Amino acid sequence: MANIILFLATFAFGFVASLVHGWALAKMWGWFVVPVFTTVPAITTLQAVGVNLVMSVFFLGTFMSLS
């Protein structure tokens, strides 16, 4: 039973962490990229989550990790 609770807690933390990273990336994109490159559109939080997930595949946890 403890293993199931630990698994669910880890899954929930990972989900929330992905959303927070996506939200932060979307905000920073809007603050720093959009004003400089005026033809680049703003991205949503879900799009930023996707960008984070793709980047984590390429960098294998060495970039944008919590530790």
Backbone bond lengths (Angstrom), bond angles and torsions (degrees), N, CA, C in turn:
res aa  C-N    CA-C-N  psi(-1)  N-CA   C-N-CA  omega(-1)  CA-C   N-CA-C  phi
1 M - - - 1.443 - - 1.529 111.59 -
2 A 1.341 115.99 -39.20 1.464 119.94 -179.95 1.521 111.21 -64.93
3 N 1.342 116.67 -34.67 1.460 119.77 178.71 1.521 111.63 -65.80
4 I 1.317 117.45 -37.12 1.460 120.98 179.23 1.524 110.18 -67.24
5 I 1.320 116.44 -42.45 1.468 120.53 178.89 1.523 110.32 -64.71
6 L 1.326 117.44 -42.05 1.461 121.37 177.50 1.519 110.92 -62.88
7 F 1.333 117.67 -41.93 1.455 121.08 178.01 1.524 110.97 -62.45
8 L 1.323 117.45 -46.21 1.463 120.95 -179.07 1.530 111.43 -65.59
9 A 1.315 117.51 -38.64 1.459 120.74 177.87 1.526 110.92 -65.55
10 T 1.326 117.01 -41.61 1.455 121.12 178.33 1.522 110.90 -65.21
11 F 1.317 116.78 -42.35 1.461 121.21 178.26 1.526 110.46 -62.90
12 A 1.326 117.34 -44.89 1.464 121.20 -179.93 1.525 110.96 -63.96
13 F 1.331 117.31 -42.12 1.460 120.68 178.63 1.521 110.89 -63.40
14 G 1.319 117.39 -41.80 1.459 120.75 178.25 1.516 112.09 -63.62
15 F 1.316 116.73 -39.32 1.457 121.23 178.77 1.529 110.86 -65.30
16 V 1.314 116.13 -46.61 1.469 120.44 179.71 1.525 110.60 -65.59
17 A 1.323 117.71 -40.67 1.462 121.16 179.06 1.524 111.10 -62.88
18 S 1.330 117.45 -39.27 1.464 120.61 177.57 1.526 111.19 -63.76
19 L 1.320 116.32 -41.18 1.466 119.44 178.43 1.528 111.99 -66.23
20 V 1.320 116.58 -40.10 1.463 119.69 179.06 1.520 110.79 -66.33
21 H 1.314 117.79 -43.09 1.468 120.81 177.04 1.515 110.99 -63.07
22 G 1.327 117.13 -40.25 1.457 120.59 177.67 1.515 112.16 -64.98
23 W 1.331 116.57 -41.89 1.458 120.37 177.76 1.531 110.74 -61.78
24 A 1.328 116.66 -43.95 1.465 121.01 -179.76 1.521 110.77 -64.93
25 L 1.322 117.41 -42.07 1.464 120.46 178.71 1.525 111.11 -64.29
26 A 1.323 117.58 -41.59 1.465 120.79 179.06 1.526 110.73 -63.14
27 K 1.327 117.26 -41.74 1.472 120.87 178.39 1.528 110.83 -64.92
28 M 1.325 117.19 -46.99 1.458 119.75 -179.40 1.522 111.65 -66.27
29 W 1.331 117.08 -34.87 1.464 121.56 175.70 1.534 109.22 -60.07
30 G 1.323 115.62 -45.58 1.455 119.98 179.53 1.521 113.07 -66.36
31 W 1.322 117.39 -33.52 1.455 121.15 -178.37 1.523 112.86 -79.42
32 F 1.333 117.49 -40.32 1.458 119.71 -168.87 1.527 114.73 -110.04
33 V 1.315 119.08 -32.12 1.465 120.79 -175.16 1.526 111.33 -90.56
34 V 1.326 116.95 -48.27 1.468 120.94 -175.23 1.535 112.55 -61.38
35 P 1.335 120.52 -42.03 1.474 118.04 179.13 1.525 114.02 -66.84
36 V 1.321 117.20 -30.50 1.472 120.14 -177.84 1.523 111.03 -81.54
37 F 1.334 116.42 -48.23 1.458 122.09 179.66 1.525 107.49 -103.66
38 T 1.323 116.42 90.12 1.467 121.15 -168.77 1.516 113.98 -67.00
39 T 1.321 119.05 -19.31 1.469 120.48 179.79 1.527 112.59 -87.69
40 V 1.318 117.34 -7.93 1.467 121.79 179.99 1.530 108.62 -82.93
41 P 1.321 118.25 127.98 1.472 119.22 179.82 1.525 111.90 -77.02
42 A 1.307 115.71 159.30 1.458 121.23 173.44 1.531 108.55 -71.74
43 I 1.322 116.69 153.84 1.459 120.09 179.14 1.523 109.40 -112.96
44 T 1.317 114.90 153.09 1.459 120.53 178.30 1.525 109.43 -85.53
45 T 1.325 115.64 171.54 1.457 120.49 178.68 1.526 111.14 -63.06
46 L 1.337 117.45 -41.28 1.472 119.37 179.68 1.523 111.79 -66.56
47 Q 1.321 117.87 -36.84 1.462 119.94 175.26 1.530 110.61 -64.96
48 A 1.321 116.64 -38.96 1.462 120.55 178.10 1.521 111.67 -66.68
49 V 1.334 117.44 -35.97 1.462 120.77 174.86 1.524 109.22 -61.16
50 G 1.316 116.88 -42.65 1.464 120.77 177.79 1.514 112.10 -62.57
51 V 1.323 116.96 -42.55 1.467 120.52 177.28 1.530 109.91 -61.96
52 N 1.326 116.63 -43.28 1.471 120.57 177.25 1.520 111.68 -59.64
53 L 1.323 117.01 -43.54 1.470 120.04 -179.61 1.528 111.51 -65.22
54 V 1.327 116.92 -41.35 1.473 120.00 178.40 1.527 110.25 -64.93
55 M 1.340 116.86 -43.62 1.460 119.59 179.70 1.533 111.30 -64.84
56 S 1.321 117.30 -34.60 1.468 118.88 179.68 1.526 111.17 -68.48
57 V 1.319 117.96 -28.37 1.464 120.27 175.84 1.520 109.85 -67.97
58 F 1.327 117.73 -42.76 1.454 120.66 -177.72 1.530 112.61 -72.47
59 F 1.306 117.25 -35.06 1.453 119.99 -176.12 1.517 113.14 -99.40
60 L 1.305 118.75 -1.90 1.472 124.45 173.16 1.522 113.62 51.76
61 G 1.316 117.30 42.87 1.454 121.02 176.67 1.503 115.79 80.68
62 T 1.321 118.80 3.00 1.468 120.66 178.70 1.519 111.50 -86.71
63 F 1.320 116.13 -12.15 1.463 121.84 -177.80 1.521 107.57 -129.20
64 M 1.302 118.31 137.30 1.464 123.99 179.37 1.528 112.52 62.36
65 S 1.296 116.89 39.14 1.469 118.94 177.77 1.521 109.08 -104.49
66 L 1.310 116.04 163.36 1.461 120.28 -178.08 1.514 112.64 -79.57
67 S 1.315 118.07 -21.89 1.463 118.64 -176.23 1.511 112.52 -98.99
